[in-house]
Amino acid sequence: MYNIILAETSKTSSITMLIVMAVLLVGMMLLSIIPQKKRQKKAQEMMNSIKVGTKVKTIGGFVGVIKAIDNQSNCFVLDLSASEDGSVTVVLDKSAIYTTMTTSAEGVVEEAKPEENVAVAEDEVEAEAKLAEKKAKKADKKKAQATEEEVVEAEVVETETGDEI
């Protein structure tokens, strides 16, 4: 009788274990697929928004202005010359675009950063500020401790000599 009960519980624990493993596997797949789809969607939106005259940076580090786009071959012509006169041009695949560049009001070219990178940078700045604050507190504690030690030393000297300082 005892063996039958053990056999039944081992069957249910095996089934339970398989169900838990399957749920974890599906959860891990979802957690890896959903962010990837979002990144692909943003990249596709960037590719679709690129027009002739857009300043871009490629994965190879080239920065230039798009002079022509060939949608059939999925390529574009990038002008790399500083004067943008077309003296230095290259033909690249559209997938070689890393990011688009924007020009600020002062005429300074800036990379259009994804929101994730900005959030990470803000977190890093906050972490650095907290670290600096902790260091300042430690320095204040050391100063206070040093001052207390000086007072104690002065009292010891005073009691030994009997003179007031």
KOLZA-297017 format. One line per field, with one value per residue: residue number from 0; x negated, z negated, y of N, C-alpha, C, CB in turn; residue in one letter. Coordinates in Angstrom, 1 decimal, padded with zeros to 4 digits, always signed. Glycine has a CB too. Example, Ala and Ser with C-alpha at 12.3 -4.5 7.8 and 13.67 -1.06 7.14 Angstrom:
BEGIN
resi = (0|1)
neast = (-013.2|-012.8)
nup = (-007.8|-007.1)
nnorth = (-005.7|-002.2)
caeast = (-012.3|-013.7)
caup = (-007.8|-007.1)
canorth = (-004.5|-001.1)
ceast = (-013.2|-012.9)
cup = (-007.8|-007.9)
cnorth = (-003.3|+000.0)
cbeast = (-011.3|-014.1)
cbup = (-009.0|-005.7)
cbnorth = (-004.5|-000.6)
resn = (A|S)
This chain:
BEGIN
resi = (0|1|2|3|4|5|6|7|8|9|10|11|12|13|14|15|16|17|18|19|20|21|22|23|24|25|26|27|28|29|30|31|32|33|34|35|36|37|38|39|40|41|42|43|44|45|46|47|48|49|50|51|52|53|54|55|56|57|58|59|60|61|62|63|64|65|66|67|68|69|70|71|72|73|74|75|76|77|78|79|80|81|82|83|84|85|86|87|88|89|90|91|92|93|94|95|96|97|98|99|100|101|102|103|104|105|106|107|108|109|110|111|112|113|114|115|116|117|118|119|120|121|122|123|124|125|126|127|128|129|130|131|132|133|134|135|136|137|138|139|140|141|142|143|144|145|146|147|148|149|150|151|152|153|154|155|156|157|158|159|160|161|162|163|164)
neast = (-000.8|-001.9|-003.9|-002.3|-001.2|-003.5|-004.3|-002.2|-002.5|-005.0|-004.6|-002.8|-004.5|-006.5|-005.1|-004.3|-006.8|-007.6|-005.7|-006.3|-008.9|-008.3|-006.8|-008.7|-010.6|-009.0|-008.6|-011.2|-011.8|-009.9|-010.8|-013.2|-012.5|-010.6|-011.9|-013.8|-012.2|-011.1|-013.5|-014.1|-011.9|-012.2|-014.6|-013.8|-011.9|-013.7|-015.2|-013.2|-012.6|-014.7|-016.0|-017.0|-019.7|-019.8|-021.8|-024.0|-025.5|-027.6|-028.0|-030.6|-031.8|-031.9|-030.8|-028.4|-026.5|-023.4|-023.1|-021.8|-019.2|-018.7|-016.1|-015.5|-017.9|-018.5|-020.4|-022.5|-023.8|-026.5|-027.8|-030.9|-032.6|-033.9|-033.0|-030.7|-030.4|-030.3|-032.7|-033.8|-032.4|-030.5|-029.0|-026.8|-025.2|-021.9|-021.6|-023.9|-023.7|-024.2|-023.2|-021.2|-022.1|-021.7|-021.3|-022.0|-020.7|-022.9|-024.4|-025.9|-026.7|-024.9|-024.5|-021.6|-020.3|-019.2|-016.4|-016.9|-019.7|-020.0|-018.6|-020.2|-022.6|-021.7|-021.2|-023.8|-025.0|-023.5|-024.4|-027.1|-026.9|-025.8|-027.9|-029.9|-028.8|-028.8|-031.5|-032.1|-030.8|-032.2|-034.7|-034.0|-033.3|-035.8|-037.2|-035.8|-036.3|-039.1|-039.3|-038.0|-039.9|-042.1|-041.1|-040.9|-043.6|-044.6|-043.3|-044.4|-047.1|-046.7|-045.8|-048.0|-050.1|-048.9|-048.4|-046.5|-045.6)
nup = (+000.0|-000.8|+001.1|+003.4|+002.9|+002.8|+005.5|+006.8|+005.9|+006.8|+009.5|+009.8|+008.9|+010.8|+013.0|+012.2|+012.0|+014.7|+015.8|+014.5|+015.5|+018.2|+018.2|+017.2|+019.3|+021.5|+020.4|+020.3|+023.0|+023.9|+022.5|+023.8|+026.5|+026.8|+026.1|+028.2|+030.5|+030.1|+030.4|+033.1|+034.4|+033.8|+035.2|+037.8|+038.1|+038.1|+040.4|+042.3|+042.0|+043.1|+045.5|+048.5|+047.9|+045.2|+042.4|+041.4|+039.4|+039.9|+039.2|+039.5|+038.7|+040.5|+041.2|+042.8|+045.5|+046.9|+050.3|+052.3|+052.7|+053.2|+053.3|+054.4|+054.5|+051.9|+051.0|+050.4|+051.3|+049.9|+049.0|+048.1|+047.9|+046.4|+047.2|+048.4|+051.2|+052.9|+053.6|+052.4|+052.3|+051.2|+051.7|+049.8|+047.9|+046.7|+044.1|+042.9|+041.5|+038.6|+036.8|+036.9|+037.4|+035.8|+036.1|+033.9|+032.6|+032.4|+034.4|+034.0|+034.5|+033.4|+032.1|+032.6|+029.9|+028.6|+026.3|+024.2|+023.8|+022.9|+020.5|+019.1|+019.0|+017.3|+015.0|+014.4|+013.9|+011.6|+009.9|+009.7|+008.4|+005.9|+005.0|+004.8|+002.8|+000.6|+000.3|-000.5|-003.0|-004.4|-004.5|-006.1|-008.5|-009.2|-009.6|-011.8|-013.6|-013.8|-015.0|-017.5|-018.5|-018.8|-020.7|-022.9|-023.2|-024.0|-026.4|-027.8|-027.9|-029.4|-031.9|-032.6|-032.9|-034.3|-033.6|-031.9|-028.5)
nnorth = (-001.2|+001.3|+001.6|+002.1|+004.6|+006.1|+005.9|+007.1|+009.8|+010.4|+010.4|+012.6|+014.7|+014.6|+015.4|+017.9|+019.2|+019.1|+020.9|+023.3|+023.7|+024.0|+026.4|+028.2|+028.1|+029.1|+031.7|+032.7|+032.8|+034.7|+036.9|+037.4|+037.8|+039.9|+042.4|+042.4|+042.6|+045.1|+046.7|+046.1|+047.2|+049.9|+050.4|+049.8|+051.9|+054.1|+053.5|+053.8|+056.5|+057.9|+060.1|+061.7|+063.9|+063.6|+063.4|+060.9|+058.3|+055.6|+052.1|+051.6|+053.9|+056.1|+059.4|+061.2|+062.7|+061.7|+061.2|+059.9|+057.4|+054.0|+052.0|+049.5|+048.0|+048.2|+050.1|+053.0|+056.2|+057.8|+060.8|+061.7|+063.9|+066.9|+069.4|+068.7|+068.5|+066.4|+065.2|+063.0|+060.0|+057.1|+053.9|+052.3|+049.6|+049.8|+048.7|+049.3|+051.7|+053.3|+055.3|+058.3|+061.7|+064.8|+068.4|+070.9|+074.1|+075.8|+074.9|+072.7|+069.3|+066.5|+063.2|+061.3|+060.0|+056.9|+056.5|+054.7|+054.8|+057.4|+057.3|+055.4|+056.9|+059.0|+057.6|+056.8|+059.2|+060.0|+057.9|+058.5|+061.0|+060.3|+058.7|+060.6|+062.2|+060.3|+060.1|+062.7|+062.7|+060.8|+062.1|+064.3|+062.9|+061.9|+064.2|+065.2|+063.2|+063.4|+065.9|+065.4|+063.7|+065.4|+067.1|+065.4|+064.6|+067.1|+067.4|+065.3|+066.1|+068.4|+067.4|+066.0|+067.8|+069.8|+072.3|+074.8|+074.9)
caeast = (+000.0|-002.8|-004.5|-001.3|-001.1|-004.7|-004.3|-001.3|-003.1|-006.2|-004.0|-002.3|-005.6|-007.1|-004.2|-004.4|-008.1|-007.6|-004.9|-007.2|-010.0|-007.8|-006.4|-010.0|-011.1|-008.2|-008.9|-012.5|-011.7|-009.2|-011.7|-014.3|-012.0|-009.9|-012.8|-014.4|-011.2|-011.1|-014.7|-013.9|-010.9|-012.9|-015.6|-013.0|-011.4|-014.8|-015.5|-012.1|-012.6|-015.9|-015.7|-018.1|-020.0|-019.9|-023.2|-024.0|-026.8|-027.6|-028.6|-032.1|-032.3|-031.7|-029.7|-028.2|-025.1|-022.9|-022.9|-020.8|-018.8|-018.2|-015.3|-015.5|-019.1|-018.6|-021.7|-022.4|-025.1|-026.9|-028.8|-031.8|-033.4|-033.6|-032.3|-029.5|-030.4|-030.2|-034.0|-034.1|-031.1|-030.6|-027.8|-026.7|-023.9|-021.1|-021.8|-025.2|-023.5|-024.2|-022.3|-021.1|-022.7|-020.9|-022.1|-021.4|-020.5|-024.2|-025.1|-026.7|-026.1|-024.8|-023.9|-020.3|-020.5|-018.0|-016.0|-017.6|-021.1|-019.9|-018.2|-021.4|-023.5|-021.1|-021.4|-025.2|-025.2|-023.0|-025.2|-028.3|-026.6|-025.7|-029.3|-030.6|-028.1|-029.3|-032.9|-032.1|-030.3|-033.3|-035.7|-033.5|-033.4|-037.2|-037.6|-035.2|-037.0|-040.4|-039.1|-037.8|-041.2|-042.9|-040.6|-041.2|-045.0|-044.8|-042.8|-045.4|-048.2|-046.3|-045.7|-049.3|-050.9|-048.1|-048.3|-045.5|-046.1)
caup = (+000.0|-000.9|+002.4|+004.3|+002.5|+003.2|+006.9|+007.2|+005.6|+007.7|+010.8|+009.8|+008.7|+012.1|+013.9|+011.7|+012.4|+016.2|+016.0|+014.0|+016.5|+019.5|+017.9|+017.1|+020.7|+022.2|+019.8|+020.7|+024.4|+024.0|+022.0|+024.8|+027.8|+026.8|+026.3|+029.5|+031.4|+030.0|+031.1|+034.6|+034.8|+033.8|+036.3|+039.0|+038.2|+038.4|+041.8|+043.1|+041.9|+043.7|+046.8|+049.1|+047.2|+043.8|+042.0|+040.7|+039.0|+040.2|+038.2|+039.7|+038.2|+041.4|+041.0|+044.0|+045.9|+047.9|+051.6|+053.1|+052.1|+054.1|+052.5|+055.0|+054.1|+050.5|+050.8|+050.5|+051.6|+048.8|+049.3|+046.9|+048.0|+045.4|+047.9|+049.0|+052.6|+053.6|+054.1|+051.8|+052.0|+051.1|+051.8|+048.7|+047.7|+045.7|+042.8|+042.3|+040.8|+037.1|+036.2|+037.6|+036.7|+035.8|+035.9|+032.9|+033.0|+032.5|+035.6|+033.5|+034.9|+032.3|+032.4|+032.0|+029.0|+028.1|+024.9|+023.3|+023.5|+022.1|+019.1|+018.5|+018.6|+016.1|+013.8|+014.1|+013.2|+010.2|+009.1|+009.4|+007.4|+004.7|+004.6|+004.3|+001.5|-000.4|+000.0|-001.3|-004.3|-005.0|-004.8|-007.3|-009.7|-009.5|-010.2|-013.2|-014.5|-014.1|-015.9|-018.8|-019.0|-019.2|-022.0|-023.9|-023.5|-024.7|-027.8|-028.4|-028.2|-030.4|-033.1|-033.0|-033.3|-035.2|-033.0|-030.9|-027.2)
canorth = (+000.0|+002.4|+001.7|+002.6|+006.0|+006.8|+005.9|+008.2|+011.1|+010.7|+010.8|+014.0|+015.6|+014.7|+016.2|+019.3|+019.6|+019.4|+022.1|+024.4|+023.8|+024.5|+027.7|+028.9|+028.1|+030.1|+033.0|+033.2|+033.1|+035.9|+038.0|+037.7|+038.1|+041.1|+043.6|+042.3|+043.1|+046.6|+047.3|+045.9|+048.2|+051.3|+050.4|+049.9|+053.2|+054.9|+053.3|+054.4|+058.0|+058.4|+060.7|+062.4|+065.0|+063.2|+063.2|+059.7|+057.7|+054.2|+051.2|+051.7|+055.2|+057.2|+060.3|+061.9|+063.1|+060.8|+061.9|+059.1|+056.1|+053.0|+051.1|+048.2|+047.2|+048.5|+050.8|+054.5|+056.9|+058.6|+061.8|+061.8|+065.1|+067.9|+070.5|+068.1|+068.8|+065.1|+064.7|+061.7|+059.3|+055.7|+053.3|+051.4|+049.0|+050.5|+048.1|+049.9|+052.9|+053.1|+056.3|+059.6|+062.8|+066.0|+069.6|+071.8|+075.5|+076.4|+074.3|+071.5|+068.0|+065.6|+061.9|+061.1|+058.9|+056.2|+056.9|+053.8|+055.3|+058.6|+056.8|+054.8|+058.0|+059.7|+056.7|+056.8|+060.6|+059.9|+057.1|+059.3|+062.0|+059.6|+058.3|+061.8|+062.5|+059.4|+060.4|+063.9|+062.4|+060.1|+063.1|+065.0|+062.1|+061.8|+065.5|+065.3|+062.2|+064.0|+067.0|+064.8|+063.1|+066.5|+067.6|+064.4|+064.8|+068.3|+067.2|+064.4|+066.9|+069.3|+066.7|+065.5|+069.0|+070.6|+073.6|+074.9|+075.3)
ceast = (-000.9|-003.5|-003.6|-001.2|-002.3|-004.8|-003.4|-001.9|-004.3|-005.7|-003.5|-003.5|-006.4|-006.4|-004.3|-005.8|-008.2|-006.8|-005.7|-008.3|-009.5|-007.4|-007.7|-010.6|-010.4|-008.5|-010.2|-012.5|-011.0|-010.1|-012.8|-013.7|-011.4|-010.8|-013.5|-013.4|-011.1|-012.3|-014.6|-013.0|-011.5|-013.9|-014.9|-012.4|-012.5|-015.1|-014.4|-012.1|-013.8|-015.6|-017.0|-018.4|-020.2|-021.4|-023.2|-025.4|-026.6|-028.2|-030.1|-032.7|-032.2|-030.6|-029.6|-026.7|-024.7|-022.6|-021.9|-020.5|-018.2|-017.5|-015.3|-016.7|-019.4|-020.0|-021.4|-023.8|-025.4|-028.0|-029.6|-032.6|-032.9|-032.8|-031.0|-029.3|-030.3|-031.5|-034.3|-032.7|-031.4|-029.2|-027.8|-025.3|-023.2|-021.3|-023.1|-024.9|-023.4|-023.2|-022.2|-021.6|-021.8|-021.8|-021.3|-021.3|-021.8|-025.0|-026.0|-026.0|-026.1|-024.2|-022.5|-020.3|-019.2|-017.7|-016.7|-018.9|-021.0|-019.5|-019.4|-022.4|-023.0|-021.4|-022.9|-025.6|-024.7|-023.9|-026.5|-028.1|-026.5|-027.0|-030.0|-030.1|-028.6|-030.7|-033.0|-031.7|-031.5|-034.4|-035.3|-033.6|-034.9|-037.7|-037.1|-036.0|-038.4|-040.3|-038.8|-039.1|-042.1|-042.5|-041.0|-042.7|-045.3|-044.4|-043.8|-046.6|-047.9|-046.3|-047.1|-050.1|-050.2|-047.9|-047.1|-046.1|-045.3)
cup = (+000.0|+000.4|+003.5|+004.1|+003.0|+004.7|+007.4|+007.0|+006.4|+009.1|+010.8|+009.6|+010.0|+013.0|+013.5|+012.1|+013.9|+016.5|+015.6|+015.0|+017.8|+019.3|+017.8|+018.5|+021.5|+021.7|+020.3|+022.2|+024.6|+023.6|+023.0|+026.1|+027.8|+026.9|+027.7|+030.6|+031.4|+030.6|+032.6|+035.1|+034.8|+034.9|+037.6|+039.2|+038.6|+039.9|+042.7|+043.1|+042.6|+045.2|+047.3|+048.3|+045.7|+043.5|+041.1|+040.3|+039.2|+039.1|+038.3|+039.2|+039.2|+041.1|+042.3|+044.3|+047.0|+049.2|+052.4|+052.4|+053.2|+053.3|+053.1|+054.6|+052.6|+050.2|+050.8|+050.8|+050.5|+049.2|+048.0|+046.9|+047.0|+046.0|+048.5|+050.5|+053.5|+054.1|+053.5|+051.5|+052.0|+051.2|+050.7|+048.6|+046.6|+044.3|+042.1|+041.6|+039.3|+036.4|+037.1|+036.8|+036.8|+035.6|+035.0|+033.4|+033.1|+033.7|+035.2|+033.9|+033.7|+032.8|+031.8|+031.2|+028.6|+026.7|+023.9|+022.8|+022.6|+020.7|+018.4|+018.1|+017.4|+014.9|+013.4|+013.4|+011.8|+009.3|+008.7|+008.3|+006.0|+004.1|+004.1|+003.0|+000.4|-000.7|-000.8|-002.8|-005.1|-005.4|-006.0|-008.6|-010.1|-010.2|-011.6|-014.1|-014.8|-015.1|-017.3|-019.4|-019.5|-020.6|-023.1|-024.2|-024.3|-026.2|-028.5|-028.8|-029.4|-031.8|-033.6|-033.5|-034.3|-034.7|-032.0|-029.6|-026.6)
cnorth = (+001.2|+002.7|+002.4|+004.2|+006.7|+006.9|+007.0|+009.6|+011.4|+011.0|+012.2|+015.0|+015.7|+015.6|+017.7|+019.9|+019.9|+020.7|+023.3|+024.7|+024.5|+026.0|+028.6|+029.1|+029.2|+031.5|+033.5|+033.6|+034.4|+037.1|+038.4|+038.2|+039.5|+042.3|+043.6|+042.9|+044.6|+047.3|+047.2|+047.0|+049.6|+051.4|+050.5|+051.3|+054.2|+054.8|+053.9|+055.9|+058.6|+058.9|+061.3|+063.6|+064.8|+062.9|+061.9|+059.3|+056.2|+053.4|+051.2|+053.0|+056.3|+058.1|+061.1|+062.1|+062.2|+061.6|+061.2|+057.8|+055.2|+051.9|+049.7|+047.3|+047.5|+049.1|+052.3|+055.0|+057.9|+059.5|+062.1|+063.1|+066.1|+069.0|+070.0|+068.5|+067.5|+064.6|+063.3|+061.0|+057.8|+055.1|+052.2|+050.8|+049.7|+050.0|+048.6|+051.2|+052.6|+054.1|+057.5|+060.7|+064.0|+067.2|+070.5|+073.2|+076.2|+075.8|+073.1|+070.2|+067.1|+064.3|+061.9|+059.9|+058.2|+056.6|+056.0|+054.3|+056.5|+058.2|+056.2|+055.9|+058.8|+058.9|+056.7|+058.1|+060.5|+059.0|+057.8|+060.4|+061.4|+059.2|+059.5|+062.3|+061.6|+059.7|+061.7|+063.6|+061.7|+061.1|+063.9|+064.2|+062.0|+063.1|+065.6|+064.4|+062.8|+065.1|+066.5|+064.3|+064.2|+067.1|+066.6|+064.5|+066.0|+068.2|+066.3|+065.3|+067.9|+068.7|+066.3|+066.7|+069.8|+072.0|+073.6|+075.4|+076.4)
cbeast = (+000.9|-003.8|-005.0|+000.0|-000.9|-005.9|-003.9|+000.0|-003.5|-007.1|-002.8|-001.3|-006.6|-007.3|-002.7|-004.3|-009.2|-007.0|-003.6|-007.7|-010.7|-006.5|-005.6|-011.0|-011.1|-006.7|-008.8|-013.6|-011.0|-007.9|-012.2|-015.1|-010.9|-009.1|-013.9|-014.8|-009.8|-011.0|-015.9|-013.5|-009.7|-013.6|-016.5|-011.9|-010.8|-016.0|-015.6|-010.7|-012.6|-017.1|-014.6|-017.9|-019.0|-019.0|-023.8|-023.4|-027.1|-028.2|-028.1|-032.4|-033.7|-031.6|-030.0|-028.8|-025.0|-021.6|-024.2|-021.4|-017.7|-019.4|-013.9|-015.5|-020.3|-018.5|-022.7|-021.9|-025.1|-027.2|-028.2|-032.7|-033.4|-034.9|-033.1|-028.3|-031.6|-029.3|-035.0|-035.0|-030.1|-031.3|-027.5|-027.0|-024.2|-019.6|-021.8|-026.2|-022.1|-025.6|-022.8|-019.6|-024.1|-019.8|-022.3|-022.2|-019.6|-025.0|-026.0|-027.0|-026.9|-023.9|-024.8|-019.2|-021.2|-018.1|-014.5|-017.7|-021.8|-018.8|-017.1|-022.1|-023.6|-019.6|-021.0|-026.1|-024.5|-021.6|-025.6|-028.9|-025.3|-024.8|-030.0|-030.5|-026.6|-029.2|-033.7|-031.2|-029.1|-033.9|-035.9|-032.0|-032.9|-038.1|-037.0|-033.7|-037.2|-041.0|-037.9|-036.8|-041.9|-042.9|-039.1|-040.9|-045.8|-044.0|-041.5|-045.8|-048.6|-044.9|-044.8|-050.0|-051.2|-048.8|-049.6|-044.4|-046.1)
cbup = (-001.2|-002.0|+002.9|+004.2|+001.0|+002.7|+007.5|+006.5|+004.1|+007.7|+011.2|+008.6|+007.6|+012.7|+013.9|+010.2|+012.0|+016.9|+015.2|+012.6|+016.8|+019.9|+016.6|+016.2|+021.4|+022.1|+018.3|+020.5|+025.2|+023.2|+020.7|+025.0|+028.2|+025.5|+025.2|+029.9|+031.2|+028.5|+030.6|+034.9|+033.9|+032.4|+036.3|+039.1|+036.9|+037.5|+042.1|+042.6|+040.5|+043.8|+046.7|+050.7|+047.4|+043.5|+041.2|+041.6|+037.4|+041.6|+038.4|+041.1|+037.7|+042.9|+039.8|+045.2|+046.3|+047.4|+052.3|+054.6|+051.0|+055.0|+052.4|+056.5|+054.9|+049.7|+051.9|+049.1|+053.1|+047.5|+049.8|+046.8|+049.4|+044.8|+048.9|+048.2|+053.0|+054.8|+053.7|+050.5|+053.2|+049.8|+053.2|+047.4|+047.3|+046.0|+042.9|+043.5|+041.3|+036.5|+034.8|+038.0|+037.3|+034.7|+037.3|+031.6|+031.9|+031.2|+036.2|+032.0|+036.1|+031.1|+031.9|+033.2|+027.7|+028.3|+024.8|+023.9|+024.8|+022.7|+019.2|+019.5|+019.8|+016.3|+014.2|+015.4|+014.0|+010.2|+009.9|+010.7|+007.8|+004.8|+005.8|+005.3|+001.6|+000.1|+001.3|-000.7|-004.3|-004.1|-003.6|-007.0|-009.4|-008.3|-009.4|-013.1|-013.7|-012.8|-015.5|-018.7|-017.9|-018.2|-021.9|-023.4|-022.1|-024.1|-027.8|-027.5|-027.0|-030.1|-033.0|-031.8|-032.1|-036.6|-032.3|-031.3|-026.2)
cbnorth = (+000.0|+002.2|+000.4|+002.0|+006.2|+006.0|+004.5|+008.0|+011.2|+009.4|+009.8|+014.2|+015.1|+013.2|+015.8|+019.4|+018.6|+018.2|+022.0|+024.1|+022.5|+023.7|+027.9|+028.3|+026.8|+029.7|+032.9|+032.1|+032.0|+035.9|+037.7|+036.5|+037.1|+041.3|+043.6|+040.9|+042.4|+047.0|+046.5|+044.5|+048.1|+051.5|+049.1|+048.8|+053.7|+054.6|+051.8|+053.9|+058.4|+057.4|+061.8|+062.7|+066.1|+062.0|+064.4|+058.6|+058.0|+054.0|+049.7|+051.5|+055.0|+056.6|+061.3|+061.1|+064.6|+060.0|+062.1|+058.8|+056.4|+052.4|+051.6|+048.3|+047.7|+047.2|+050.4|+055.1|+057.6|+057.8|+063.2|+060.6|+065.7|+068.4|+071.1|+068.6|+069.6|+065.3|+065.7|+061.8|+059.6|+055.2|+052.6|+052.1|+047.5|+050.4|+046.6|+050.1|+053.6|+053.3|+056.7|+059.9|+063.2|+066.0|+070.4|+071.7|+076.2|+076.2|+075.4|+071.6|+067.4|+066.2|+060.8|+061.0|+059.3|+054.7|+056.8|+052.4|+055.6|+059.5|+055.8|+053.8|+059.0|+060.0|+055.2|+056.7|+061.7|+059.3|+055.8|+059.9|+062.8|+058.3|+057.6|+062.9|+062.4|+057.9|+060.6|+064.9|+061.5|+059.0|+064.0|+065.4|+060.7|+061.5|+066.7|+064.9|+060.9|+064.5|+067.9|+063.7|+062.3|+067.7|+067.7|+062.9|+064.8|+069.5|+066.5|+063.3|+067.8|+069.9|+065.5|+064.9|+069.8|+070.6|+074.1|+075.9|+074.1)
resn = (M|Y|N|I|I|L|A|E|T|S|K|T|S|S|I|T|M|L|I|V|M|A|V|L|L|V|G|M|M|L|L|S|I|I|P|Q|K|K|R|Q|K|K|A|Q|E|M|M|N|S|I|K|V|G|T|K|V|K|T|I|G|G|F|V|G|V|I|K|A|I|D|N|Q|S|N|C|F|V|L|D|L|S|A|S|E|D|G|S|V|T|V|V|L|D|K|S|A|I|Y|T|T|M|T|T|S|A|E|G|V|V|E|E|A|K|P|E|E|N|V|A|V|A|E|D|E|V|E|A|E|A|K|L|A|E|K|K|A|K|K|A|D|K|K|K|A|Q|A|T|E|E|E|V|V|E|A|E|V|V|E|T|E|T|G|D|E|I)
